Each structure stands twice: as C-alpha cells, then as structure tokens.
C-alpha cells in the first residue's frame, strides 16, 4: 500500500507522534514491514544545538514494533543524517520512539517489561517476540531512567534478605516505610557497602529523615548515627519479639529432649507409656506456644493447655511472652508507660529470658522509641516476601544488577 490515502491511514494506525509511514509490504513468514520516517524536515545538531535541514545521508535499519493482531510488525526506519551549517559536523536526527542502538521500539520495551514483572524472563522470551538478551537490555534501560534518590522520605526501614539461602550471602534492603515502597537493594549488608548508597542521596535527603527502623544489629545503628546523628533510631518491635519466641522455643526443645532422654532410661512399661504420652503432647506444640494466644484455633488451644500442665517452666515463659507482646499492642501505652512496664517485665523475666533481657537493656532507647510514633518495619516483611518471590522466579537473571533492576521496576516502573 503506497498510495497517499493508504499511507495516511497506516500512519494513523501506527500512532507514533512525529512519524509517517511511506510504504508497507508483507513478507510471508516474517510479517508486516512499514517504511517510516520523521515528518520534520530538520533536526538539531548534537554538538552545537543549531537547527539544520541540510541532508547528509539516509541510514535505514529495522526494529520490532507492537503486533497488529497476530501479525508481527517491523519498522524500517530512515534515520536521516544531517550536516550542521554552523559547525560543519554530521549528526543523526533524534527519534523519540526508539532508543539508540536498540532493535525494538520503546513501546515494545514497555509492554515486554510489564509482562516480565507479572511473570519471568524465560516465559516472556518463549513467546518469540524478543530474546532473553533483549529483555535484559530493556530492564537495564528502564532502570537507568529511575531516580536514584528517594523523594519525600521521612521514615526509612533497613533490613536484609538472603540472596542464596544458607550461604550467608545477604543484601541490604532500604524501604520507605510510609509508602511501603522499595528504595533500593545493596549488594551486601556491611556498613562499608551501605554507606556509599546513603551518601549518594545527599545531605538534603538524609537531613529530612525523621526515623529509621532497624533490626537488632549494631552495625545498622552505628551507621545511622554516623550519617544521621539527629535521627530517631527505632528498634523494630517484631525483631524483639522474635528473640522472645526463640528463647521460648529453645525451652520447648529442651523439655522435649529431657522427656525423651528419661524415657530411654526407664524400663517400667507403665512409665514408658506415660513418658510417651507426655512426649506426644510436647511434639507439635511449637505454634501453640509461639502464636498470639487470641489467634489460636480450638485444636491449638487444647494443645497449649496440655503443654502448660506438663511443662511448668514453658507455661510461665508463655505467660511472660504474652504480657510482653501486649505492652506493644496496647494503643494507650506511651513511652513512659512503656518504659515502666518493660522494666517490670525484665525483673520478672530475667531468670527465664536472660538473652532477651540483656538485649532490651542494650537497646532500651531504641525499643522505647517505638511508642512515640509506633514505627515498625512491619511493611518490610511484605516487601521482603515479594523480593523472595521475584528471586525464585528470576532464574533468567544472570547477575545481581539484573535482579536489582527487576525489583526496582516492580515498584517504580511507569510506562
């Protein structure tokens, strides 16, 4: 179709601003090929900015565009080269709909990226529109357009996830707690690795941060105090609760092991049967002890009652665990009440939760800070779960940067 009326219709169908179709052809086994060029007769010199219409030469190449129905569409672009009237240097015209040295249009890239974010590279590549390598370039191009600095950041959350589980290979995760959005991922979690990233944001952004929620790792606290001396550091209450639960679970395992060892030493069939019954009650009691008591199902409540009768120390520790949790969940608790109640709890719990009591003593200021604005890293867990899901489905990514790009685009990609 090369008539004036026909090419006008094709130009409207193509719908790329500033571009007109000059000719169309269909190639069996390939698809539709549209010859296109800019409607403008001149362009600005990249070297000096002067506008020029002095054509130097034509340069044609083919890129992939969005399909029309089931028909693949390719654009044969005439990217003209002009010669500047002022500086005399040749330059190629800028075409906004395709990036330099790319074999696909920007809108193809946007469509593919949206598909990848909902799936994975291999699944999208199998559709045959673009290759795995092209998809990785699309993700890289799109990530470069993202801002490297957060905007309006007031509450920062710092946590980490394992890149490879069980190998100690961690990366730090920085999150805007107010918007629940990922800011960036750092390859590593040491102070030396995180500090350059925070410094790159600039003093203006660091000074506007009011609170930083962290887990109970001293390295994070030291780094935050170094770069943001006036910020309020908040120890995440859920990480404190994890330590309480760990000590309670350690006691459950100790009592189970003690019953099992005793049952091996006794020869009386009656006593063996008795210890076996006790062991059965302790087995499978982990979640009955660790879960919030009001969230237990009937079967778990029954299990909890049985374990409390059989294991007095676990019963006391469970009661202390629930009291500690309710200190933070009571909306009427301010920092002063929180300080007093935690102090009382420490006195009662020191012979049962020695490690937790020591941790609270070392982190008291940061733990009490929770009661000011009730800032936690709760949203971080949701973000981390999504990051882990991406990691599992991202077997098409070959390195950390590709994984990082995929994660950032999940939260910030705008087509």
C-alpha positions in Angstrom: 0.0 0.0 0.0 1.8 3.1 -1.2 -1.0 5.5 -2.2 -1.2 8.8 -0.4 -4.5 7.9 1.1 -3.3 4.4 2.1 -0.1 5.7 3.8 -2.1 8.3 5.7 -4.4 5.5 7.1 -1.3 3.5 8.1 0.3 6.5 9.8 -2.8 6.9 11.9 -2.9 3.2 12.7 0.8 3.2 13.7 0.1 6.1 16.0 3.7 7.3 16.7 3.9 11.1 17.1 6.0 12.9 14.5 6.4 9.8 12.3 4.8 9.0 8.9 4.5 5.8 7.0 5.9 6.0 3.5 5.3 2.4 2.3 4.1 -1.0 3.5 4.9 -4.6 2.5 4.0 -8.0 3.8 6.7 -10.7 3.8 5.5 -14.3 4.2 6.8 -15.9 7.4 8.0 -12.6 8.8 5.1 -10.1 9.0 4.3 -6.5 8.1 7.1 -4.2 7.3 6.4 -0.4 7.4 8.9 2.1 6.0 8.8 5.2 8.2 10.5 8.5 8.6 10.1 11.7 10.6 7.6 14.3 9.3 10.1 17.1 10.2 12.5 18.4 7.6 15.2 19.5 10.0 16.8 18.5 13.3 19.1 20.0 16.0 22.8 19.4 15.9 24.0 17.3 18.9 27.3 19.2 19.0 26.3 22.9 19.0 22.5 22.8 19.1 22.0 24.6 15.7 18.9 23.6 13.7 19.8 22.2 10.3 17.9 20.9 7.2 21.0 20.0 5.2 20.6 16.3 4.5 23.9 14.4 4.5 22.8 10.8 4.0 20.0 8.3 4.8 20.5 5.5 7.2 17.9 2.7 7.2 17.5 -0.1 9.8 14.7 -2.3 11.1 13.2 -2.5 14.6 10.4 -4.5 16.1 7.1 -2.8 16.9 3.8 -3.9 18.5 2.0 -6.6 16.6 -1.2 -5.9 14.7 -3.4 -8.7 15.7 -1.4 -11.9 15.1 0.8 -10.2 12.5 4.3 -9.1 13.7 5.1 -5.5 12.7 8.6 -4.3 11.8 9.5 -0.6 11.2 12.1 0.1 8.5 13.3 3.4 9.9 15.1 6.1 7.9 17.1 7.8 10.5 18.5 10.7 8.4 21.9 12.2 8.9 22.2 16.0 8.6 25.3 18.2 8.3 25.4 21.2 10.6 25.5 24.5 8.9 27.4 26.1 11.8 30.0 23.6 13.0 30.0 21.5 9.8 29.8 18.2 11.7 27.4 15.4 10.6 24.8 14.2 13.1 21.9 11.8 13.1 18.4 13.0 13.9 16.9 12.0 17.3 13.9 9.7 17.2 11.9 9.7 20.5 10.1 6.4 19.9 13.2 4.2 19.7 16.4 4.2 21.8 19.8 4.4 20.1 21.2 1.1 19.1 18.1 -0.9 20.0 16.2 -3.4 17.8 12.8 -2.6 19.2 10.6 0.5 19.8 10.2 2.0 23.3 6.6 0.9 23.5 7.6 -2.7 22.7 10.0 -2.4 25.6 7.3 -1.1 28.0 4.9 -3.9 27.0 7.6 -6.6 27.5 8.7 -5.2 30.8 5.1 -5.2 32.1 4.8 -8.9 31.1 8.1 -9.7 32.8 7.0 -8.1 36.0 4.0 -10.3 36.1 5.9 -13.4 35.0 9.6 -14.1 34.3 12.1 -13.6 31.5 12.0 -17.1 30.1 8.2 -17.2 29.9 8.1 -13.9 28.0 11.1 -14.9 25.8 9.3 -18.1 24.8 6.6 -16.0 23.1 9.2 -15.3 20.4 8.8 -11.5 20.2 12.1 -10.7 21.8 15.1 -12.7 23.1 16.3 -13.1 26.7 19.2 -10.7 26.0 16.9 -8.1 24.6 14.7 -8.3 27.7 17.7 -7.8 30.0 18.6 -4.7 27.9 15.0 -3.4 28.3 15.1 -3.8 32.0 18.5 -2.2 32.2 17.4 0.8 30.0 14.2 1.3 32.1 16.1 1.1 35.4 18.5 3.8 34.3 15.5 6.1 33.9 14.5 5.6 37.5 15.6 8.2 40.1 18.5 7.0 42.2 17.3 9.2 45.1 14.1 8.8 47.2 11.6 11.7 47.3 9.9 12.9 50.4 11.5 10.2 52.6 10.6 10.6 56.3 10.7 7.1 57.7 13.4 4.7 56.5 13.4 0.9 57.1 16.7 -1.1 56.8 16.6 -4.9 56.6 18.2 -7.7 54.7 17.3 -10.8 52.7 19.4 -13.8 51.7 20.4 -13.9 48.0 21.3 -17.6 48.4 19.7 -19.2 51.4 22.0 -21.0 53.8 25.2 -19.5 52.3 25.4 -16.2 54.3 25.1 -14.2 51.1 22.9 -11.3 52.1 21.9 -8.0 50.6 20.5 -4.9 52.4 17.0 -3.7 51.6 16.1 0.0 52.0 12.4 0.8 52.2 10.2 3.9 52.5 8.0 2.9 55.4 5.3 5.4 54.7 4.7 4.4 51.1 5.7 0.7 51.6 7.9 1.0 48.5 11.4 -0.4 47.9 14.0 2.4 47.6 17.0 0.2 46.6 18.8 -3.0 47.2 22.5 -3.0 48.2 24.8 -6.0 47.3 25.9 -6.7 50.8 24.8 -5.6 54.3 28.0 -4.2 55.8 28.5 -0.6 56.8 31.1 -0.2 54.1 28.6 -1.4 51.4 25.6 0.6 52.6 27.3 3.9 53.5 28.1 5.0 49.9 24.5 4.4 48.9 23.1 6.6 51.7 25.8 9.3 51.0 24.8 9.3 47.3 21.4 10.6 48.3 23.0 13.8 49.6 22.7 15.7 52.9 19.4 17.3 51.9 17.6 13.9 51.8 19.4 12.5 54.8 18.5 15.5 56.9 14.8 15.2 56.2 14.6 11.6 57.5 13.0 11.6 60.9 13.0 7.9 61.9 15.0 4.8 60.9 13.6 1.4 61.8 16.2 -1.4 62.1 16.6 -4.9 63.4 18.8 -5.6 66.4 22.1 -5.4 64.5 24.6 -2.9 66.0 26.1 -2.2 62.6 23.0 -0.5 61.3 22.6 1.6 64.4 26.3 2.8 64.2 25.9 3.7 60.5 22.6 5.6 61.0 24.1 7.6 64.0 27.2 8.4 61.9 25.3 9.7 58.8 22.2 11.0 60.5 23.1 12.0 64.1 19.8 13.7 64.8 17.5 10.9 63.5 15.5 8.7 65.9 16.6 5.1 65.6 13.7 2.7 66.3 14.4 -1.0 67.1 11.7 -3.0 65.3 9.4 -4.5 67.9 8.8 -7.6 65.8 12.5 -8.4 65.8 12.5 -8.1 69.6 9.5 -10.4 69.7 11.4 -12.9 67.5 14.1 -13.1 70.2 11.4 -13.8 72.9 9.9 -16.5 70.8 13.3 -18.1 70.1 14.0 -18.4 73.8 10.6 -19.9 74.4 11.1 -22.4 71.6 14.5 -23.3 72.9 12.9 -24.1 76.3 10.3 -26.3 74.5 13.0 -28.2 72.7 15.0 -28.6 76.0 11.9 -30.1 77.8 11.1 -32.4 74.9 14.7 -33.6 74.8 14.7 -34.1 78.6 11.5 -36.3 78.5 12.9 -38.3 75.6 16.2 -39.0 77.5 14.3 -40.0 80.6 12.0 -42.4 78.6 15.1 -44.2 77.4 16.4 -44.8 80.9 13.2 -46.2 82.4 12.3 -49.9 82.0 8.8 -49.9 83.5 6.2 -50.3 80.7 3.8 -48.1 82.6 6.3 -45.3 83.0 7.4 -45.7 79.4 3.8 -45.3 78.2 3.4 -42.2 80.5 6.5 -40.5 79.1 5.5 -41.4 75.6 2.1 -39.6 76.2 3.9 -36.6 77.5 6.3 -36.6 74.5 3.3 -36.7 72.1 1.8 -33.7 73.8 5.1 -31.7 73.6 5.6 -32.6 69.9 3.7 -30.3 67.6 3.3 -27.7 70.3 5.6 -25.1 68.7 2.9 -22.9 67.1 0.5 -23.3 70.1 3.2 -21.7 72.2 4.6 -19.1 69.8 1.4 -17.9 68.1 -0.6 -15.0 69.5 -2.9 -16.6 72.1 -6.1 -15.0 70.7 -5.3 -16.2 67.2 -5.2 -19.9 68.2 -7.6 -22.3 66.8 -9.5 -24.7 69.1 -7.1 -27.6 68.5 -4.1 -25.4 69.2 -5.8 -24.0 72.4 -6.2 -27.6 73.6 -2.6 -28.4 72.8 -1.4 -25.2 74.7 -3.4 -26.2 77.8 -1.9 -29.7 77.7 1.7 -28.4 77.4 1.2 -25.9 80.2 0.1 -28.7 82.5 3.0 -30.9 81.6 5.8 -28.2 81.3 5.5 -25.6 84.2 8.5 -23.6 83.0 7.2 -23.3 79.4 3.8 -22.3 80.9 5.5 -19.4 82.8 7.5 -18.3 79.8 4.4 -18.4 77.6 2.6 -16.1 80.0 5.6 -13.7 80.1 5.7 -13.8 76.3 2.0 -12.8 76.0 2.5 -10.0 78.6 5.5 -8.6 76.7 3.6 -8.6 73.4 0.6 -6.8 74.9 2.8 -4.0 76.1 3.4 -3.0 72.5 -0.1 -3.7 71.3 -1.9 -1.6 73.9 -2.6 1.7 72.0 -2.8 3.6 75.2 0.8 2.9 76.1 3.0 5.9 75.7 6.8 5.9 76.0 6.8 6.5 79.8 4.3 3.7 80.5 6.1 1.5 78.0 9.4 2.1 79.9 7.9 1.3 83.2 6.1 -1.9 82.0 9.1 -3.2 80.2 11.2 -2.6 83.3 8.8 -4.6 85.4 8.7 -7.3 82.8 12.5 -7.5 82.8 12.5 -8.1 86.6 10.1 -10.9 86.3 11.6 -12.5 83.1 15.3 -12.3 83.8 15.5 -15.9 85.0 13.5 -17.2 82.0 14.5 -14.8 79.2 18.1 -13.9 80.0 19.2 -13.2 76.4 16.2 -11.0 75.7 16.5 -9.1 78.9 20.2 -8.3 78.1 19.2 -7.3 74.5 16.5 -5.0 75.9 19.0 -3.4 78.3 21.4 -2.7 75.4 18.7 -1.4 73.1 16.3 0.3 75.6 16.3 3.8 74.0 15.6 2.4 70.5 12.9 0.0 71.8 11.1 2.7 73.8 11.3 5.0 70.7 8.6 2.7 69.2 5.9 4.3 71.5 6.4 7.8 70.0 5.0 7.1 66.6 4.6 3.3 66.7 7.0 3.0 63.8 7.9 -0.6 62.9 9.4 -2.5 59.9 6.2 -4.5 59.5 5.8 -3.4 55.9 9.4 -4.6 55.3 8.2 -8.2 55.7 5.7 -7.7 52.9 8.3 -6.2 50.7 10.8 -8.9 51.5 8.3 -11.6 50.7 7.8 -10.0 47.3 11.5 -9.8 46.8 11.9 -13.5 47.6 9.1 -14.3 45.1 10.9 -12.4 42.4 14.1 -14.1 43.3 12.5 -17.6 42.9 11.0 -16.6 39.5 14.1 -14.7 38.4 16.2 -17.7 37.3 16.6 -15.8 33.9 18.7 -13.1 35.6 22.5 -13.8 35.4 23.7 -11.3 38.0 22.8 -9.1 41.0 22.3 -6.0 38.9 19.6 -7.7 36.7 17.8 -8.9 39.9 18.1 -5.4 41.4 16.6 -3.8 38.2 13.7 -6.3 38.2 12.9 -5.5 41.9 13.1 -1.7 41.5 10.9 -1.8 38.4 8.3 -3.8 40.2 7.7 -0.8 42.5 8.6 2.1 40.3 8.1 1.3 36.6 5.9 3.7 34.8 5.3 3.3 31.1 
